[in-house]
C-alpha cells in the first residue's frame, strides 16, 4: 500500500469538480472534524509562506511544543508536506490515513462535486494526522490562498499574511489588489491577523476586510524596525530589530540560517506571530525564540548543495521571487562566472522576470522539469525572449536537468557559481539528484533516476 499510496496521490491531480470548499468539508466531516481539535496558525500570501511557516514552527518547537507543519509543494517526496517537529510522516502512517479516507474520496468522485484534488486530500490527511498526534499547534501554509483554498477551514488562532504579489493571475486576478482581496477572504470573524510589509493598495484591502470582520491586525511594518544588518554570508544573516517608535525600545540581535535579505522580513513576521501567541498564553522564552529562528531550515531556497563550483538551488518561480533572487545572489555569493540552469512553468510575466535575473549571468541554460504538474514554458520561446532582454554571453537549451547540468559543469571552473532556479519542480529534481551524492559533478541523468515513491 505504501507504493500504491504515492501513486494514488500523484494521480489525483488538481481535482475535477467546481471550485469550492464542499469537498474538503465533506472529507473533514468524514474524519470527525479534526481541525476543530487543533490550534491552527494559518499562513497565507504569495511569497515567503513556506519560510515564514518554517520559522514559526521552529520557534514553537524550540519552546518545547509539539508542532505540526503542513507545506506545499514537496520537492522530492510527498511526505515532506506533512511534518511533526521536523520529521516527515512515514510511509506506513500515510498509507493508513489514506486507506481510512479512501471511501470518502471515491464517493465524492462519483457525485456532482467530483473527485478532490491532491492538495485537498493532502490537507485532510495532514489535519487528521495532526489531530490524532495531539499536536500543540498546527502551522498550515495555504496553497493558492483565498476563499476556496482547502486550508481555509476552522477558526485559526492567528492568520499570517506574508508578502502578496502577482502570481497565478489567471486564477486570482490581474492586479495585486484583486489578488489581495481573494486572499483576504480567509480572514476569520473576530480573528487576529499578522501582516507582513505590503504595498499600500494591498494593505488597504486587508485592512478593509479585517475591519468588516472585526479582526485585529498587527502590522509588522508598523510594529518592528530592522535597525541594521550586521552580517551576510553563506551561513546566514545577522540583523538587529527593535520595536517601532512609540513602543518599548528593546533591541534584539537575531540570526537566521536561511539566505536572502527577504528572509529578514519573514523572520520578523514570525517573531511578531510568536509574540501574538505568547499574548494568547503560549509559554516561550526569549532564548527559545532566538534559537527557533536560528535553527529553521527550508530546503531549495538559496540552498548550497555543491562546491567547486558552488551549486545553489532556489525555488524562485514568480516575479517577486526573481526580484529577490537577483538581489540576494551578489550579497551572499561571489563568482568568476555565473551559470543559470532555469525552467519556468505556468503563465508568468516571462520577459520581466528574465530582465531581472539574466543580466547577472554569463551563461543560461533553459530546460524542462520532468515532473511538472503545470505546463512548462516552451524552450524556444524562452530562448527568443532571453536574447531580447540580456547580453548574456551564452544562452542555450537542454531537454532535461541532467543534460543541462552536464553541459554547465563541463564549462564551469572551480570558482564559478551554478544556480538552478525558476521552478520548484526543477529544484526538487535537482535535490533528488544532487543532495545525497558525494559531489555535485555526479548528477544522474534523468533516465537513470530511481523511483521516488
C-alpha positions as CSV (number, residue, x, y, z in Angstrom):
1,X,0.0,0.0,0.0
2,X,3.0,2.3,0.6
3,X,3.9,2.5,-3.1
4,X,0.2,2.5,-4.0
5,X,-0.4,5.5,-1.7
6,X,2.2,7.6,-3.5
7,X,0.9,6.6,-7.0
8,X,-2.7,7.2,-6.0
9,X,-1.9,10.7,-4.5
10,X,0.2,11.7,-7.6
11,X,-2.7,10.6,-9.9
12,X,-5.2,12.8,-8.2
13,X,-4.0,15.9,-9.9
14,X,-5.7,19.3,-9.4
15,X,-9.2,17.9,-8.9
16,X,-12.2,17.5,-11.2
17,X,-15.0,19.4,-9.7
18,X,-16.0,23.0,-9.4
19,X,-14.2,25.4,-7.1
20,X,-15.4,25.4,-3.5
21,X,-14.9,24.1,0.0
22,X,-17.6,21.4,-0.2
23,X,-15.2,18.6,-0.9
24,X,-12.7,19.4,1.9
25,X,-15.6,19.9,4.4
26,X,-17.2,16.6,3.4
27,X,-13.8,14.8,4.0
28,X,-13.3,16.6,7.3
29,X,-16.8,15.6,8.4
30,X,-16.0,12.1,7.5
31,X,-12.9,12.3,9.6
32,X,-14.7,13.8,12.6
33,X,-13.7,17.4,12.1
34,X,-10.0,17.1,13.1
35,X,-9.4,20.8,12.5
36,X,-11.7,21.6,15.5
37,X,-9.2,19.9,17.8
38,X,-6.2,22.0,16.6
39,X,-4.7,25.4,17.4
40,X,-4.0,26.5,13.8
41,X,-1.6,29.1,12.6
42,X,-2.7,29.9,9.0
43,X,0.0,31.3,6.7
44,X,-1.3,33.0,3.5
45,X,0.4,35.1,0.9
46,X,2.3,34.9,-2.4
47,X,6.0,34.6,-1.5
48,X,7.6,33.7,1.8
49,X,4.7,31.5,3.1
50,X,6.9,28.4,3.4
51,X,9.8,30.2,5.0
52,X,7.6,32.0,7.4
53,X,5.8,28.8,8.3
54,X,9.1,27.2,8.9
55,X,10.3,30.0,11.2
56,X,7.0,29.9,13.2
57,X,7.2,26.1,13.5
58,X,10.9,26.2,14.5
59,X,10.2,28.8,17.2
60,X,7.3,26.8,18.7
61,X,9.4,23.6,18.6
62,X,12.3,25.3,20.4
63,X,9.8,26.3,23.0
64,X,9.1,22.6,23.7
65,X,5.8,22.5,21.8
66,X,4.7,19.6,19.6
67,X,4.2,21.2,16.2
68,X,2.5,20.0,13.0
69,X,3.7,21.7,9.8
70,X,1.9,21.5,6.5
71,X,3.5,22.9,3.4
72,X,3.5,22.5,-0.3
73,X,4.6,21.6,-2.8
74,X,7.1,18.9,-1.9
75,X,10.4,18.8,-3.6
76,X,11.2,15.1,-3.7
77,X,8.6,13.1,-1.8
78,X,5.0,13.7,-0.8
79,X,5.8,13.0,2.9
80,X,7.7,16.3,3.1
81,X,4.4,18.2,3.1
82,X,3.2,16.7,6.5
83,X,5.7,17.0,9.4
84,X,5.6,16.9,13.2
85,X,8.6,18.5,14.9
86,X,10.5,18.5,11.6
87,X,10.0,14.7,11.0
88,X,8.0,13.9,7.8
89,X,5.1,11.5,8.1
90,X,6.3,7.9,7.5
91,X,5.0,5.8,4.6
92,X,3.1,3.4,6.8
93,X,1.2,6.1,8.6
94,X,0.5,7.9,5.4
95,X,-0.9,4.7,3.8
96,X,-3.1,4.1,6.9
97,X,-4.6,7.6,6.8
98,X,-5.2,7.4,3.1
99,X,-6.8,4.0,3.4
100,X,-9.2,5.4,6.0
101,X,-10.1,8.4,3.8
102,X,-10.3,6.5,0.5
103,X,-14.0,5.6,0.6
104,X,-15.0,9.2,1.1
105,X,-12.7,10.3,-1.8
106,X,-14.3,7.7,-4.1
107,X,-17.8,8.7,-3.0
108,X,-17.1,12.3,-3.9
109,X,-15.7,11.1,-7.3
110,X,-19.0,9.5,-8.1
111,X,-21.1,12.6,-7.4
112,X,-21.5,16.0,-8.9
113,X,-18.8,17.6,-6.7
114,X,-16.2,15.5,-8.4
115,X,-13.0,13.8,-7.2
116,X,-11.0,16.0,-4.8
117,X,-7.5,17.1,-6.0
118,X,-4.3,16.1,-4.4
119,X,-4.0,19.4,-2.4
120,X,-7.5,18.9,-0.9
121,X,-6.7,15.3,0.0
122,X,-3.3,16.2,1.4
123,X,-4.9,18.9,3.6
124,X,-7.4,16.5,5.0
125,X,-4.7,13.9,5.7
126,X,-2.5,16.5,7.4
127,X,-5.3,17.7,9.7
128,X,-6.2,14.2,10.6
129,X,-2.6,13.3,11.3
130,X,-2.0,16.3,13.5
131,X,-5.3,15.8,15.5
132,X,-4.5,12.1,16.1
133,X,-1.0,13.0,17.2
134,X,-2.3,15.7,19.6
135,X,0.0,18.5,18.4
136,X,0.0,21.7,20.4
137,X,0.0,23.8,17.2
138,X,-0.7,23.1,13.5
139,X,1.1,25.6,11.2
140,X,-0.7,25.4,7.8
141,X,0.7,27.0,4.6
142,X,-2.1,27.9,2.2
143,X,-1.9,26.7,-1.4
144,X,-3.0,29.4,-3.8
145,X,-4.8,31.0,-0.9
146,X,-8.2,32.6,-0.9
147,X,-11.8,31.7,-0.3
148,X,-11.6,28.2,-2.0
149,X,-8.2,27.1,-0.6
150,X,-8.5,23.8,1.2
151,X,-6.7,25.2,4.3
152,X,-9.5,27.8,4.7
153,X,-11.3,25.7,7.3
154,X,-11.9,26.1,11.0
155,X,-11.0,29.1,13.2
156,X,-7.3,29.7,13.2
157,X,-5.8,31.3,16.4
158,X,-3.6,33.5,14.1
159,X,-3.7,34.3,10.4
160,X,-0.4,35.4,8.9
161,X,-0.2,37.3,5.7
162,X,3.2,37.2,4.0
163,X,4.1,39.4,1.1
164,X,1.4,39.5,-1.6
165,X,2.4,40.0,-5.2
166,X,1.5,38.9,-8.8
167,X,1.2,35.1,-9.2
168,X,-1.4,32.8,-10.6
169,X,-3.1,35.8,-12.1
170,X,-5.2,33.7,-14.3
171,X,-7.0,32.4,-11.2
172,X,-6.6,35.1,-8.5
173,X,-6.7,38.3,-10.6
174,X,-4.6,40.6,-12.7
175,X,-3.6,43.2,-10.0
176,X,-2.2,42.9,-6.6
177,X,-5.3,44.4,-5.1
178,X,-7.5,41.7,-6.7
179,X,-5.2,39.0,-5.5
180,X,-5.1,40.6,-2.0
181,X,-9.0,40.6,-2.0
182,X,-9.1,37.0,-2.9
183,X,-6.5,36.0,-0.2
184,X,-8.1,38.3,2.4
185,X,-11.2,36.2,2.3
186,X,-9.6,33.8,4.7
187,X,-9.7,36.4,7.5
188,X,-11.9,34.9,10.2
189,X,-14.5,37.0,12.0
190,X,-13.0,38.3,15.3
191,X,-9.6,36.8,14.3
192,X,-6.1,38.0,14.8
193,X,-4.0,39.0,11.8
194,X,-0.3,39.4,11.5
195,X,0.5,41.3,8.3
196,X,4.0,41.4,6.7
197,X,5.1,44.6,4.9
198,X,2.8,45.1,1.9
199,X,2.2,47.6,-0.9
200,X,-0.2,50.4,0.2
201,X,-3.0,49.0,-2.1
202,X,-2.6,45.5,-0.6
203,X,-2.6,46.9,3.0
204,X,-5.8,48.8,2.2
205,X,-7.6,45.7,1.0
206,X,-6.6,43.6,4.0
207,X,-7.4,46.3,6.5
208,X,-10.9,46.8,4.9
209,X,-11.8,43.1,5.1
210,X,-10.4,42.9,8.7
211,X,-12.5,45.9,9.8
212,X,-15.6,44.4,8.3
213,X,-14.9,41.1,10.2
214,X,-13.9,42.8,13.4
215,X,-10.4,41.2,13.2
216,X,-7.3,42.7,15.0
217,X,-4.3,43.5,12.8
218,X,-0.7,43.5,13.8
219,X,1.1,45.4,11.1
220,X,4.7,44.1,11.1
221,X,6.0,47.2,9.3
222,X,4.4,49.5,12.0
223,X,5.4,47.3,14.9
224,X,9.0,46.4,14.2
225,X,12.1,48.2,12.8
226,X,15.2,46.5,11.4
227,X,17.9,48.9,12.5
228,X,20.9,47.2,10.8
229,X,22.1,44.1,9.0
230,X,25.3,43.1,10.8
231,X,26.4,40.1,8.6
232,X,25.5,38.4,5.4
233,X,27.4,35.3,4.3
234,X,26.8,31.7,3.3
235,X,26.0,30.7,6.9
236,X,23.1,33.2,7.1
237,X,22.2,36.7,8.1
238,X,22.6,38.6,11.4
239,X,20.4,41.7,12.0
240,X,19.1,43.9,14.7
241,X,15.5,44.6,15.2
242,X,13.5,46.7,17.7
243,X,10.0,47.8,18.4
244,X,8.9,50.7,16.3
245,X,8.7,54.2,17.5
246,X,6.3,54.7,20.5
247,X,6.7,51.1,21.7
248,X,9.2,49.8,24.3
249,X,12.7,50.1,22.6
250,X,14.1,46.7,23.2
251,X,16.7,45.9,20.5
252,X,17.4,42.3,19.7
253,X,20.2,40.7,17.7
254,X,18.8,37.9,15.6
255,X,20.4,35.3,13.3
256,X,18.8,33.2,10.7
257,X,20.3,30.4,8.7
258,X,18.1,30.9,5.6
259,X,19.9,33.0,3.0
260,X,18.3,36.1,1.4
261,X,17.5,39.6,2.7
262,X,13.8,38.7,2.2
263,X,14.3,36.2,5.0
264,X,14.8,39.0,7.4
265,X,11.2,40.1,6.7
266,X,9.9,36.6,7.0
267,X,11.8,36.1,10.3
268,X,10.4,39.3,11.8
269,X,6.9,38.3,10.7
270,X,7.4,35.0,12.5
271,X,8.7,37.0,15.5
272,X,5.5,39.0,15.5
273,X,3.4,35.9,15.3
274,X,5.3,34.3,18.3
275,X,4.6,37.5,20.3
276,X,0.9,37.2,19.5
277,X,0.9,33.5,20.5
278,X,2.6,34.5,23.8
279,X,-0.2,37.0,24.4
280,X,-2.6,34.2,23.9
281,X,-1.0,32.1,26.6
282,X,1.8,30.2,24.7
283,X,4.8,30.0,27.0
284,X,8.2,30.6,25.5
285,X,11.4,32.4,26.4
286,X,13.4,35.0,24.5
287,X,16.2,32.4,24.1
288,X,13.8,29.9,22.6
289,X,12.6,32.4,20.1
290,X,16.1,33.2,19.1
291,X,17.0,29.5,18.9
292,X,14.0,28.8,16.8
293,X,14.8,31.5,14.2
294,X,18.5,30.4,14.0
295,X,17.7,26.7,13.5
296,X,14.9,27.0,10.9
297,X,15.8,25.3,7.6
298,X,13.9,25.3,4.3
299,X,15.4,23.2,1.5
300,X,15.5,24.5,-2.0
301,X,15.6,28.2,-1.1
302,X,19.1,29.6,-1.7
303,X,20.4,26.2,-0.6
304,X,24.0,25.3,-1.2
305,X,24.4,21.7,-2.5
306,X,27.8,21.7,-4.1
307,X,31.2,23.3,-4.0
308,X,34.0,24.0,-6.6
309,X,32.0,25.0,-8.4
310,X,29.5,26.4,-5.9
311,X,26.0,25.0,-6.7
312,X,22.9,26.8,-5.3
313,X,19.2,25.8,-5.6
314,X,16.5,28.4,-5.4
315,X,12.8,27.9,-5.8
316,X,12.1,31.4,-7.1
317,X,9.3,30.9,-9.6
318,X,7.4,34.2,-10.0
319,X,8.2,37.9,-10.5
320,X,8.8,38.8,-6.9
321,X,10.9,35.6,-6.4
322,X,13.1,36.5,-9.3
323,X,13.5,40.0,-7.9
324,X,14.6,38.7,-4.5
325,X,17.0,36.1,-6.1
326,X,18.6,38.8,-8.2
327,X,19.1,40.9,-5.1
328,X,20.4,38.0,-3.0
329,X,22.9,36.4,-5.3
330,X,25.6,39.2,-5.2
331,X,25.0,39.7,-1.5
332,X,25.7,36.1,-0.4
333,X,28.0,34.8,-3.2
334,X,31.0,35.8,-5.3
335,X,31.9,34.1,-8.6
336,X,34.1,34.3,-11.6
337,X,31.2,33.3,-13.9
338,X,27.5,32.8,-13.1
339,X,25.7,29.9,-14.8
340,X,21.9,29.8,-14.6
341,X,20.1,26.5,-15.2
342,X,16.4,27.5,-15.4
343,X,12.9,26.4,-16.1
344,X,9.7,28.4,-16.0
345,X,6.3,26.8,-15.7
346,X,2.7,28.2,-15.9
347,X,1.5,31.6,-17.1
348,X,4.1,34.1,-15.9
349,X,5.5,37.6,-17.0
350,X,8.4,35.8,-18.5
351,X,10.1,38.8,-20.1
352,X,10.0,41.0,-16.9
353,X,11.3,38.0,-14.9
354,X,14.2,37.4,-17.2
355,X,15.1,41.1,-17.3
356,X,15.7,40.9,-13.5
357,X,18.0,37.9,-13.5
358,X,19.7,37.4,-16.8
359,X,21.9,40.5,-16.7
360,X,23.8,38.9,-13.8
361,X,24.6,35.7,-15.7
362,X,27.4,34.6,-18.0
363,X,25.5,31.6,-19.3
364,X,21.9,30.5,-19.2
365,X,20.6,27.0,-20.0
366,X,16.8,26.6,-20.2
367,X,15.4,23.2,-19.5
368,X,12.1,21.5,-18.7
369,X,11.1,19.8,-15.4
370,X,10.2,16.1,-16.0
371,X,7.8,16.1,-13.0
372,X,5.9,19.4,-13.6
373,X,2.2,19.4,-12.8
374,X,1.9,22.7,-14.7
375,X,2.7,23.2,-18.3
376,X,6.3,24.4,-18.8
377,X,7.1,27.4,-21.0
378,X,8.4,26.4,-24.4
379,X,12.2,26.3,-24.6
380,X,12.4,28.1,-27.9
381,X,10.2,30.9,-26.6
382,X,12.4,31.3,-23.6
383,X,15.5,31.3,-25.9
384,X,13.9,34.0,-28.1
385,X,12.9,36.2,-25.2
386,X,16.2,35.9,-23.4
387,X,18.0,37.1,-26.5
388,X,16.0,40.3,-26.4
389,X,16.5,41.1,-22.7
390,X,20.1,40.5,-21.9
391,X,23.6,40.5,-23.4
392,X,24.4,37.2,-21.7
393,X,27.3,35.6,-23.5
394,X,25.9,32.0,-23.9
395,X,22.2,31.1,-24.0
396,X,21.1,27.5,-24.8
397,X,18.6,24.8,-24.0
398,X,18.6,21.2,-22.8
399,X,15.7,18.7,-22.7
400,X,16.4,17.5,-19.1
401,X,18.1,18.8,-16.0
402,X,20.7,16.1,-16.2
403,X,21.6,17.2,-19.7
404,X,21.7,20.9,-18.8
405,X,23.8,20.3,-15.7
406,X,26.3,18.1,-17.6
407,X,26.7,20.9,-20.1
408,X,27.2,23.5,-17.4
409,X,29.7,21.5,-15.3
410,X,31.9,20.9,-18.4
411,X,32.4,24.7,-18.8
412,X,32.4,25.8,-15.2
413,X,35.6,26.5,-13.3
414,X,36.0,25.8,-9.5
415,X,35.4,29.5,-8.7
416,X,32.1,29.7,-10.7
417,X,28.6,29.7,-9.4
418,X,25.8,27.4,-10.8
419,X,22.3,28.5,-9.8
420,X,19.4,26.1,-10.6
421,X,16.2,28.1,-10.3
422,X,12.9,29.2,-11.9
423,X,10.7,26.2,-10.8
424,X,10.2,24.3,-7.6
425,X,9.7,21.2,-9.7
426,X,13.1,21.7,-11.2
427,X,14.6,22.4,-7.8
428,X,13.0,19.2,-6.5
429,X,14.6,17.2,-9.3
430,X,18.0,18.8,-8.5
431,X,17.8,18.0,-4.8
432,X,16.8,14.4,-5.6
433,X,19.8,14.0,-7.9
434,X,22.4,16.2,-6.1
435,X,22.0,16.3,-2.3
436,X,22.8,12.7,-1.4
437,X,25.7,12.3,-3.8
438,X,29.3,12.7,-2.7
439,X,30.0,15.6,-5.1
440,X,27.8,17.7,-7.3
441,X,29.6,16.6,-10.5
442,X,28.0,13.1,-10.1
443,X,24.5,14.2,-11.1
444,X,22.4,11.5,-12.6
445,X,20.9,11.8,-16.0
446,X,17.1,11.8,-15.6
447,X,16.8,8.4,-17.4
448,X,18.7,6.8,-14.6
449,X,16.6,8.4,-11.8
450,X,15.4,5.9,-9.2
451,X,11.8,5.6,-8.1
452,X,10.8,8.4,-5.7
453,X,7.9,6.5,-4.0
